[in-house]
Amino acid sequence: MELTTVLLDTHTWIWSLFRRSELSAVAQDVIAQARTVYVPPCAFHEITAKHRSGKWLEVESLVGRRPHLLRAQCGIVAPYTAEMAVLSGGDRLGAQRPL
C-alpha cells in the first residue's frame, strides 16, 4: 500500500520521532515513505496539557521545540478538518495505544 500523505495522531507523531519501537513495521515504513506528514494542531495542545498535568513527563525535552521538530521531519501542521479528525481516530497502521 503506497500512501503519499499521512495524518499522524499525537502519540504516533511522538513515537515516530523518539520511540519508533512503539510503531509497527508497517507504520514506520508508511511514515518514512510519505511525501507529506501532517500533524493536527490539537496534537500540540494535547502534548502541553498532558505534560502540564504530569501525565506525560517524558516529553519535557520537546515541549518548547514541537514546531521545530515537525519542520525537521518535513512535516506540516494539518489544516484540520472534520474529515481529518475522523481519520486520525482510526488505527489503520496497527500502532499500540497507551490510552
C-alpha positions as semicolon CSV with decimal commas, in nm:
position;residue;x (nm);y (nm);z (nm)
1;M;0,000;0,000;0,000
2;E;0,153;0,330;-0,107
3;L;0,041;0,640;0,077
4;T;0,178;0,976;-0,025
5;T;0,017;1,169;0,261
6;V;-0,028;1,058;0,621
7;L;-0,201;1,218;0,917
8;L;-0,040;1,124;1,248
9;D;-0,214;1,146;1,581
10;T;-0,028;1,277;1,884
11;H;0,127;0,955;2,008
12;T;0,214;0,827;1,662
13;W;0,394;1,153;1,585
14;I;0,593;1,150;1,909
15;W;0,678;0,782;1,866
16;S;0,792;0,845;1,508
17;L;1,044;1,092;1,648
18;F;1,163;0,924;1,967
19;R;1,019;0,576;2,024
20;R;0,995;0,405;1,689
21;S;0,974;0,067;1,861
22;E;0,619;0,159;1,967
23;L;0,515;0,162;1,598
24;S;0,455;-0,142;1,384
25;A;0,696;-0,204;1,096
26;V;0,417;-0,111;0,853
27;A;0,357;0,220;1,030
28;Q;0,728;0,301;1,030
29;D;0,753;0,228;0,657
30;V;0,445;0,432;0,568
31;I;0,570;0,733;0,765
32;A;0,919;0,705;0,618
33;Q;0,789;0,684;0,260
34;A;0,520;0,952;0,286
35;R;0,577;1,266;0,084
36;T;0,371;1,468;0,331
37;V;0,336;1,408;0,704
38;Y;0,055;1,601;0,869
39;V;0,016;1,650;1,242
40;P;-0,309;1,808;1,364
41;P;-0,279;2,131;1,560
42;C;-0,461;1,969;1,852
43;A;-0,156;1,742;1,898
44;F;0,044;2,042;2,017
45;H;-0,227;2,121;2,271
46;E;-0,253;1,759;2,385
47;I;0,122;1,732;2,445
48;T;0,124;2,053;2,650
49;A;-0,186;1,959;2,851
50;K;-0,065;1,608;2,933
51;H;0,281;1,732;3,025
52;R;0,143;2,012;3,242
53;S;-0,088;1,770;3,426
54;G;0,202;1,535;3,498
55;K;0,067;1,253;3,278
56;W;0,342;1,267;3,016
57;L;0,664;1,382;3,180
58;E;0,878;1,211;2,914
59;V;0,803;1,491;2,668
60;E;0,972;1,758;2,882
61;S;1,260;1,796;2,638
62;L;1,037;1,867;2,340
63;V;0,756;2,080;2,479
64;G;0,912;2,404;2,355
65;R;1,056;2,251;2,037
66;R;0,747;2,094;1,879
67;P;0,714;2,323;1,575
68;H;1,087;2,288;1,503
69;L;1,072;1,908;1,537
70;L;0,782;1,889;1,295
71;R;0,964;2,103;1,037
72;A;1,281;1,893;1,079
73;Q;1,072;1,585;0,997
74;C;0,943;1,767;0,686
75;G;0,603;1,767;0,847
76;I;0,323;2,017;0,819
77;V;0,061;2,130;1,069
78;A;-0,258;1,990;0,923
79;P;-0,530;2,225;0,806
80;Y;-0,752;2,031;1,042
81;T;-1,098;1,943;0,913
82;A;-1,377;1,723;1,042
83;E;-1,276;1,457;0,789
84;M;-0,920;1,459;0,920
85;A;-1,048;1,426;1,277
86;V;-1,237;1,114;1,175
87;L;-0,929;0,970;1,002
88;S;-0,699;1,047;1,294
89;G;-0,926;0,848;1,524
90;G;-0,863;0,533;1,319
91;D;-0,587;0,283;1,372
92;R;-0,516;0,155;1,023
93;L;-0,143;0,119;1,081
94;G;-0,163;-0,102;1,390
95;A;0,013;0,122;1,641
96;Q;-0,026;0,018;2,001
97;R;-0,217;0,271;2,208
98;P;-0,121;0,357;2,567
99;L;-0,457;0,512;2,648
